[in-house]
Amino acid sequence: MSDSRKDTSGSNQMWGGRFAEGPSAIMREINASIPFDKALWRQDIAASRAHVAMLGAQGIVSPEDAATIDGGLARIADEYERDGVPEDWDLEDIHMTVEARLTELVGPVAGRLHTARSRNDQVATDFRLWVRDANDRAIAGIDALQRALVERAEEHADSVMPGFTHLQTAQPVTLGHHLMAYYEMLRRDASRFADARDRGNESPLGAAALAGTGFPIDRDATALALGFDRPTANSLDTVSDRDFALDYLMAASQCALHLSRLAEELILWASQPFGFIRLPDSLSTGSSIMPQKKNPDAAELVRGHAGRIVGATTALMITMKGLPLAYSKDMQDDKPPVFEAAGLFDLCLAAMQGMIAGATFNTDRMRAAAGLGHATATDLADWLVRAADIPFREAHHITGAAVKLADSKGCTLEDLSLGDLQAIDLRIDDRVREVLTLDASVAARKSFGGTAPDQVRQRIADARRALGMNS
């Protein structure tokens, strides 16, 4: 017999008497999930303690056995907290790792723990608990980033900067307005994580392998003990469902896209041609050859990590797309993409919060840039509509001629003389001067949700109330 073959003292004991020999080395390696699912140890022990407490309360196991098992599980939790989780690939996964250690501690009575449950509902319960925690971390991280954005937006409610479309100067806006745009994106993101949490907060425990159990269990009791809102309603769906993980990944992907957009803007703004921002040294790096360099590596990694998070979402979707009911071993591959994405996502939120909170904005440079590209051209067209009762399409044409003239003279629209403007259209009078400055342009955008400083401050006040921030 080769070294790779096991006798009945090996891992096949958990499969019962059906198998005459243990798994091959290849099967052992492809089948083991302990290297990654050991991350579920806290959830696994919590769910096991809730399960055995219910078994004792229902008289399915004796109170004495239930207490013995619970004490053993508590001791294992202390061990893992102190020393970490051992990796024995013969035990395959975190569930059998815990059960094997429990047997060492309390003897054969440990075998009663698995009454009325299966590894199928066990892993579904553990994974839901883990993803629920990930949703909570995401919501907290978004909240911290929103608070940083709101604080900086309030500082710069009046700070003028260029607003872009197609990365071309379009109209002047305020930096506060720009930062609050990301607050709104994150507000939607937080709602997606909250929805994902609520939708997934149902307890799989008690669905057993796929059909439920004949034991008189109390699924409501275990659901309550683990903080779930209710037990799941269909045992087949329960053990095969990974929607809760996909909900998390989809929310993380959407938010990662928003973080990536903000990261891209910070990268542009930190470049010398823009010069709008100086990122904190603690979230930047230098060059091994060019001593003058200060690279926005944290922002670049946030931008890069977005692709990996989206990739994790795609990976789980493809894993799940063709699976029949109920459980298939393909679903063992559900956890690595979620664990990876969650780790990256938590880092991205923390890094972005640090960059926004610690950034120094060069508002003089922003204001100067806002004056380029004839950013007040729309204000001239709007003035022609209001003051001279000219249809907007005609006003647009007149303004285009003024822009062309300013370009030929190498000046801004504001610098054109009244004579220059009247040579284009005699209906223009000196009142036009009131609308061609940057501050006038920004102040005029006072429609709800606009960039006028008063509107920006109102949105900031709304955000402060929503976030529970002090006024």
C-alpha positions as CSV (number, residue, x, y, z in Angstrom):
1,M,0.0,0.0,0.0
2,S,1.4,3.4,-1.0
3,D,1.9,6.2,1.6
4,S,-1.0,8.1,0.1
5,R,-3.5,5.5,1.0
6,K,-5.2,5.6,4.4
7,D,-6.7,2.9,6.6
8,T,-10.0,3.4,8.4
9,S,-8.4,5.4,11.1
10,G,-8.0,8.3,8.6
11,S,-10.3,11.0,7.4
12,N,-12.8,8.5,5.7
13,Q,-14.1,7.8,9.2
14,M,-16.3,10.9,8.9
15,W,-17.8,9.3,5.8
16,G,-18.8,6.2,7.7
17,G,-18.5,2.5,6.6
18,R,-19.2,3.1,2.9
19,F,-15.5,3.4,2.0
20,A,-12.9,0.6,2.4
21,E,-9.9,2.9,2.2
22,G,-9.0,6.5,2.6
23,P,-8.6,9.1,-0.1
24,S,-5.6,9.3,-2.4
25,A,-3.1,12.1,-2.0
26,I,-4.7,14.0,-4.9
27,M,-8.2,13.6,-3.4
28,R,-6.9,14.7,0.0
29,E,-5.5,17.9,-1.5
30,I,-8.3,18.9,-3.8
31,N,-10.9,18.1,-1.1
32,A,-9.4,20.0,1.8
33,S,-10.7,23.5,2.6
34,I,-9.2,24.0,6.0
35,P,-6.5,26.4,4.7
36,F,-9.2,29.0,3.9
37,D,-12.3,28.0,5.8
38,K,-10.5,28.1,9.1
39,A,-11.5,31.8,8.9
40,L,-15.0,30.6,9.9
41,W,-13.9,29.2,13.3
42,R,-15.6,31.8,15.4
43,Q,-18.9,31.4,13.5
44,D,-18.6,27.6,13.5
45,I,-18.2,27.4,17.3
46,A,-20.9,30.0,17.9
47,A,-23.3,28.0,15.7
48,S,-22.4,24.7,17.3
49,R,-23.0,26.2,20.8
50,A,-26.4,27.5,19.7
51,H,-27.2,24.1,18.2
52,V,-26.2,22.0,21.2
53,A,-28.1,24.4,23.5
54,M,-31.2,23.8,21.5
55,L,-30.6,20.0,21.4
56,G,-30.5,20.1,25.2
57,A,-33.5,22.3,25.6
58,Q,-35.5,20.0,23.3
59,G,-34.4,16.9,25.1
60,I,-32.7,15.5,22.0
61,V,-29.5,15.2,24.1
62,S,-29.3,15.2,27.8
63,P,-28.6,18.4,29.7
64,E,-25.4,16.9,31.0
65,D,-24.1,16.0,27.6
66,A,-25.2,19.4,26.2
67,A,-23.2,21.2,29.0
68,T,-20.2,19.0,28.5
69,I,-20.2,19.7,24.7
70,D,-20.7,23.4,25.3
71,G,-17.8,23.5,27.8
72,G,-15.6,21.8,25.3
73,L,-16.5,24.2,22.5
74,A,-15.8,27.2,24.8
75,R,-12.3,25.7,25.5
76,I,-11.6,25.2,21.8
77,A,-12.6,28.9,21.2
78,D,-10.0,29.9,23.8
79,E,-7.4,27.7,22.2
80,Y,-8.0,29.0,18.7
81,E,-8.0,32.6,19.9
82,R,-4.7,32.1,21.6
83,D,-2.9,29.7,19.2
84,G,-4.7,29.9,15.9
85,V,-6.5,27.0,14.1
86,P,-4.4,23.9,13.3
87,E,-4.4,22.7,9.7
88,D,-4.8,18.9,9.4
89,W,-5.8,18.2,5.8
90,D,-7.0,14.8,6.8
91,L,-9.8,16.5,8.7
92,E,-10.7,18.5,5.5
93,D,-12.5,21.5,6.9
94,I,-13.1,23.7,10.0
95,H,-16.2,21.7,11.0
96,M,-14.4,18.4,11.3
97,T,-11.4,20.1,12.8
98,V,-13.5,21.5,15.6
99,E,-15.3,18.2,16.1
100,A,-12.1,16.2,16.2
101,R,-10.7,18.5,18.9
102,L,-14.0,18.3,20.8
103,T,-13.7,14.5,20.8
104,E,-10.2,14.7,22.2
105,L,-11.4,17.0,25.0
106,V,-14.8,15.4,26.0
107,G,-14.7,11.9,24.5
108,P,-17.4,10.1,22.6
109,V,-20.1,12.4,23.8
110,A,-18.8,14.9,21.2
111,G,-20.5,12.7,18.5
112,R,-23.9,13.9,19.8
113,L,-23.2,17.4,18.6
114,H,-23.9,16.6,15.0
115,T,-27.4,15.2,15.7
116,A,-30.0,16.9,13.5
117,R,-27.6,18.8,11.4
118,S,-25.3,18.3,8.4
119,R,-22.2,19.9,7.2
120,N,-24.4,21.4,4.5
121,D,-26.5,23.5,6.8
122,Q,-23.5,24.0,9.1
123,V,-21.3,25.7,6.5
124,A,-24.3,27.7,5.2
125,T,-24.9,29.0,8.7
126,D,-21.2,29.8,9.4
127,F,-20.8,31.5,6.0
128,R,-23.9,33.6,6.5
129,L,-22.7,34.7,9.9
130,W,-19.3,35.7,8.4
131,V,-20.9,37.6,5.5
132,R,-23.2,39.3,7.9
133,D,-20.1,40.6,9.8
134,A,-18.6,41.6,6.4
135,N,-21.7,43.7,5.6
136,D,-21.5,45.3,9.0
137,R,-17.8,46.2,8.5
138,A,-18.6,47.6,5.0
139,I,-21.4,49.8,6.4
140,A,-19.1,51.1,9.2
141,G,-16.3,51.8,6.7
142,I,-18.5,53.6,4.4
143,D,-19.8,55.7,7.3
144,A,-16.3,56.7,8.2
145,L,-15.5,57.7,4.6
146,Q,-18.7,59.7,4.3
147,R,-17.9,61.6,7.5
148,A,-14.5,62.5,6.1
149,L,-16.0,63.7,2.8
150,V,-18.7,65.7,4.6
151,E,-16.0,67.4,6.9
152,R,-13.8,68.3,3.9
153,A,-16.8,69.4,1.9
154,E,-17.9,71.8,4.6
155,E,-14.4,73.3,4.6
156,H,-14.6,73.9,0.9
157,A,-18.3,74.8,0.3
158,D,-17.1,78.0,-1.4
159,S,-13.9,76.8,-3.0
160,V,-14.2,77.1,-6.8
161,M,-12.8,74.4,-9.0
162,P,-13.4,73.4,-12.6
163,G,-16.2,71.0,-13.3
164,F,-15.5,68.6,-16.1
165,T,-17.3,66.6,-18.8
166,H,-15.1,64.5,-21.1
167,L,-12.3,65.6,-18.8
168,Q,-12.7,69.0,-20.5
169,T,-13.5,72.2,-18.5
170,A,-17.3,72.5,-18.5
171,Q,-18.6,74.8,-15.8
172,P,-17.2,76.0,-12.5
173,V,-18.3,74.1,-9.4
174,T,-17.2,74.1,-5.8
175,L,-14.9,71.5,-4.3
176,G,-17.5,70.9,-1.6
177,H,-20.1,70.0,-4.3
178,H,-17.6,67.7,-5.9
179,L,-16.8,65.8,-2.7
180,M,-20.5,65.6,-1.8
181,A,-21.1,63.8,-5.1
182,Y,-19.1,60.9,-3.7
183,Y,-21.1,61.1,-0.4
184,E,-24.2,60.5,-2.5
185,M,-22.6,57.5,-4.2
186,L,-21.6,56.0,-0.9
187,R,-25.1,56.6,0.5
188,R,-26.5,54.3,-2.2
189,D,-23.7,51.8,-1.5
190,A,-24.5,51.8,2.2
191,S,-28.1,51.0,1.4
192,R,-27.1,48.1,-0.8
193,F,-25.1,46.6,2.0
194,A,-27.9,47.1,4.5
195,D,-30.3,45.5,2.0
196,A,-27.9,42.6,1.6
197,R,-27.6,42.1,5.3
198,D,-31.4,42.2,5.9
199,R,-32.1,39.8,3.0
200,G,-29.4,37.3,4.1
201,N,-30.2,37.4,7.8
202,E,-32.1,34.1,7.9
203,S,-30.8,31.0,9.7
204,P,-30.0,27.9,7.7
205,L,-29.4,25.8,10.8
206,G,-31.8,22.8,10.9
207,A,-32.1,22.4,7.2
208,A,-29.7,19.5,7.6
209,A,-28.4,17.9,4.4
210,L,-31.2,19.0,2.2
211,A,-34.5,17.8,3.5
212,G,-34.7,18.9,7.1
213,T,-34.7,16.5,10.0
214,G,-37.0,14.1,11.8
215,F,-35.8,15.3,15.2
216,P,-38.0,17.7,17.1
217,I,-35.6,20.7,16.7
218,D,-36.5,24.4,17.4
219,R,-35.2,26.4,14.5
220,D,-36.6,29.6,15.8
221,A,-34.5,29.2,19.0
222,T,-31.2,28.7,17.1
223,A,-32.1,31.6,14.8
224,L,-32.7,33.9,17.8
225,A,-29.5,32.7,19.5
226,L,-27.4,33.6,16.5
227,G,-29.0,37.0,15.8
228,F,-30.9,35.9,12.7
229,D,-34.4,37.4,12.0
230,R,-35.9,34.0,11.3
231,P,-35.1,30.5,10.0
232,T,-35.0,29.9,6.2
233,A,-38.2,28.5,4.8
234,N,-37.1,25.8,2.4
235,S,-34.4,23.3,3.2
236,L,-33.4,22.6,-0.4
237,D,-33.0,26.3,-1.1
238,T,-31.2,26.7,2.2
239,V,-28.2,24.5,1.6
240,S,-27.8,25.5,-2.1
241,D,-28.2,29.2,-1.7
242,R,-25.3,31.6,-1.9
243,D,-27.3,34.6,-2.9
244,F,-26.3,36.3,0.4
245,A,-22.6,36.0,-0.6
246,L,-23.3,37.3,-4.1
247,D,-25.4,40.2,-2.7
248,Y,-22.3,41.2,-0.6
249,L,-20.0,40.9,-3.5
250,M,-22.2,42.8,-5.8
251,A,-22.6,45.6,-3.3
252,A,-18.8,45.6,-2.8
253,S,-18.2,45.7,-6.5
254,Q,-20.5,48.7,-7.0
255,C,-18.9,50.5,-4.1
256,A,-15.4,49.5,-5.3
257,L,-16.2,51.2,-8.7
258,H,-17.1,54.4,-6.9
259,L,-13.9,54.2,-4.8
260,S,-12.0,53.6,-8.0
261,R,-13.5,56.7,-9.6
262,L,-12.5,58.8,-6.6
263,A,-9.1,57.2,-6.6
264,E,-8.6,58.1,-10.3
265,E,-9.5,61.7,-9.6
266,L,-7.1,61.9,-6.6
267,I,-4.3,60.5,-8.9
268,L,-5.0,63.1,-11.5
269,W,-5.3,65.9,-9.0
270,A,-2.0,64.9,-7.3
271,S,-0.1,65.1,-10.6
272,Q,2.0,68.1,-11.4
273,P,-0.1,69.3,-14.4
274,F,-3.1,69.5,-12.1
275,G,-1.6,70.3,-8.8
276,F,-4.9,70.4,-7.0
277,I,-4.1,68.2,-4.1
278,R,-1.2,66.9,-1.9
279,L,-1.9,63.4,-0.5
280,P,-0.7,62.5,3.0
281,D,2.9,61.1,3.1
282,S,1.6,58.2,5.1
283,L,-0.4,57.0,2.1
284,S,2.2,57.8,-0.6
285,T,5.5,56.2,-1.6
286,G,8.7,57.4,-3.2
287,S,10.8,56.1,-6.1
288,S,13.9,53.9,-5.9
289,I,15.6,56.0,-8.5
290,M,13.9,59.4,-8.7
291,P,14.3,61.2,-5.4
292,Q,11.7,63.9,-6.3
293,K,8.8,61.4,-6.7
294,K,5.8,61.2,-4.4
295,N,3.6,58.5,-5.9
296,P,-0.1,58.1,-5.0
297,D,0.3,54.4,-4.6
298,A,-2.6,53.9,-2.1
299,A,-5.0,55.5,-4.6
300,E,-3.6,53.5,-7.4
301,L,-4.1,50.3,-5.4
302,V,-7.7,51.2,-4.6
303,R,-8.2,51.7,-8.3
304,G,-6.5,48.3,-9.0
305,H,-8.2,46.4,-6.2
306,A,-11.6,47.3,-7.8
307,G,-10.8,45.0,-10.6
308,R,-10.0,42.1,-8.3
309,I,-13.2,42.6,-6.3
310,V,-15.3,42.6,-9.5
311,G,-13.4,39.5,-10.5
312,A,-14.3,37.8,-7.3
313,T,-17.9,38.5,-8.0
314,T,-17.7,37.0,-11.4
315,A,-15.9,34.0,-10.1
316,L,-18.7,33.1,-7.7
317,M,-21.4,33.8,-10.2
318,I,-19.8,31.4,-12.7
319,T,-19.3,28.8,-9.9
320,M,-23.0,28.9,-9.1
321,K,-24.5,29.3,-12.5
322,G,-25.1,25.7,-13.4
323,L,-25.6,23.9,-10.1
324,P,-28.6,21.7,-9.6
325,L,-30.3,21.5,-6.2
326,A,-29.1,21.0,-3.6
327,Y,-25.5,21.0,-2.4
328,S,-22.5,20.3,-4.8
329,K,-18.9,20.3,-3.8
330,D,-18.3,23.2,-6.3
331,M,-19.7,25.3,-3.5
332,Q,-16.6,24.8,-1.5
333,D,-15.1,27.4,-3.9
334,D,-17.6,30.0,-2.7
335,K,-15.5,31.2,0.2
336,P,-12.1,32.2,-1.3
337,P,-13.5,34.9,-3.6
338,V,-15.6,36.4,-0.8
339,F,-12.8,36.3,1.7
340,E,-10.4,37.9,-0.8
341,A,-12.8,40.6,-1.9
342,A,-13.8,41.5,1.7
343,G,-10.2,41.9,2.7
344,L,-9.4,44.1,-0.3
345,F,-12.6,46.1,0.1
346,D,-12.1,46.8,3.8
347,L,-8.5,48.0,3.0
348,C,-9.8,50.2,0.2
349,L,-12.3,52.0,2.4
350,A,-9.8,52.6,5.1
351,A,-7.2,53.9,2.7
352,M,-9.6,56.2,1.0
353,Q,-10.8,57.6,4.3
354,G,-7.2,58.3,5.2
355,M,-6.5,60.0,2.0
356,I,-9.6,62.3,2.1
357,A,-9.1,63.2,5.8
358,G,-5.4,63.9,5.3
359,A,-5.3,65.6,1.9
360,T,-4.3,69.2,1.5
361,F,-6.2,70.9,-1.3
362,N,-4.6,73.7,-3.4
363,T,-7.6,75.8,-3.8
364,D,-5.7,78.7,-5.5
365,R,-4.6,76.2,-8.2
366,M,-8.1,74.9,-8.5
367,R,-9.6,78.3,-8.9
368,A,-7.0,79.3,-11.5
369,A,-7.9,76.1,-13.5
370,A,-11.6,76.9,-13.3
371,G,-10.9,80.1,-15.2
372,L,-9.5,78.3,-18.1
373,G,-11.5,76.9,-21.0
374,H,-14.2,79.6,-20.9
375,A,-16.0,77.8,-18.1
376,T,-18.6,80.7,-17.8
377,A,-19.8,80.3,-21.4
378,T,-23.0,78.7,-20.3
379,D,-23.6,81.7,-18.0
380,L,-23.4,84.1,-21.0
381,A,-25.9,81.9,-23.0
382,D,-28.2,81.8,-20.0
383,W,-28.0,85.6,-19.6
384,L,-28.9,86.1,-23.2
385,V,-32.0,84.0,-22.7
386,R,-33.0,85.8,-19.5
387,A,-32.0,89.4,-20.3
388,A,-32.5,89.6,-24.0
389,D,-35.3,87.0,-24.5
390,I,-33.2,85.1,-27.1
391,P,-34.0,81.5,-27.7
392,F,-31.4,79.3,-26.1
393,R,-30.2,77.8,-29.4
394,E,-29.5,81.2,-30.8
395,A,-27.9,82.3,-27.5
396,H,-25.7,79.2,-27.8
397,H,-24.6,80.3,-31.3
398,I,-23.8,83.8,-30.1
399,T,-21.8,82.5,-27.1
400,G,-19.9,80.2,-29.4
401,A,-18.8,83.3,-31.5
402,A,-17.7,85.0,-28.3
403,V,-15.7,82.0,-27.3
404,K,-14.0,82.0,-30.7
405,L,-13.2,85.7,-30.3
406,A,-11.7,85.2,-26.8
407,D,-9.6,82.3,-28.1
408,S,-8.3,84.6,-30.9
409,K,-7.4,87.3,-28.4
410,G,-5.9,84.8,-25.9
411,C,-8.2,86.0,-23.1
412,T,-11.2,84.8,-21.1
413,L,-14.8,85.7,-21.8
414,E,-14.7,88.0,-18.8
415,D,-11.8,89.9,-20.3
416,L,-13.6,90.7,-23.6
417,S,-14.7,94.3,-23.7
418,L,-18.3,95.4,-24.1
419,G,-17.4,96.5,-27.6
420,D,-16.1,93.1,-28.4
421,L,-19.3,91.5,-27.3
422,Q,-21.6,94.0,-28.9
423,A,-19.7,93.5,-32.2
424,I,-21.1,89.9,-32.0
425,D,-24.6,90.9,-30.9
426,L,-25.9,94.4,-30.0
427,R,-28.4,93.0,-27.6
428,I,-25.5,92.4,-25.1
429,D,-25.1,95.2,-22.6
430,D,-22.9,95.9,-19.6
431,R,-25.1,93.9,-17.2
432,V,-23.5,90.8,-18.6
433,R,-20.5,91.5,-16.5
434,E,-22.4,90.4,-13.5
435,V,-22.6,86.8,-14.7
436,L,-19.1,86.2,-16.2
437,T,-17.1,85.8,-13.0
438,L,-16.4,82.4,-11.5
439,D,-18.1,83.2,-8.2
440,A,-21.2,84.5,-10.0
441,S,-21.4,81.4,-12.1
442,V,-21.2,79.1,-9.1
443,A,-23.7,81.2,-7.1
444,A,-26.2,81.1,-9.9
445,R,-26.5,77.3,-9.8
446,K,-28.9,77.4,-6.9
447,S,-31.4,74.8,-8.1
448,F,-32.0,71.9,-5.8
449,G,-28.8,69.8,-5.8
450,G,-26.8,72.5,-7.6
451,T,-23.3,73.7,-6.8
452,A,-24.3,77.1,-5.3
453,P,-22.6,77.3,-1.9
454,D,-25.9,77.7,-0.1
455,Q,-27.2,74.5,-1.8
456,V,-24.0,72.7,-0.9
457,R,-24.2,73.7,2.7
458,Q,-27.8,72.5,2.8
459,R,-26.8,69.1,1.5
460,I,-24.0,69.0,4.0
461,A,-26.5,69.7,6.8
462,D,-28.7,66.9,5.5
463,A,-25.7,64.5,5.5
464,R,-24.7,65.5,9.0
465,R,-28.2,64.7,10.2
466,A,-28.2,61.4,8.4
467,L,-24.8,60.4,9.8
468,G,-25.6,61.6,13.3
469,M,-22.7,64.1,13.2
470,N,-22.6,67.1,15.5
471,S,-23.7,70.3,13.8
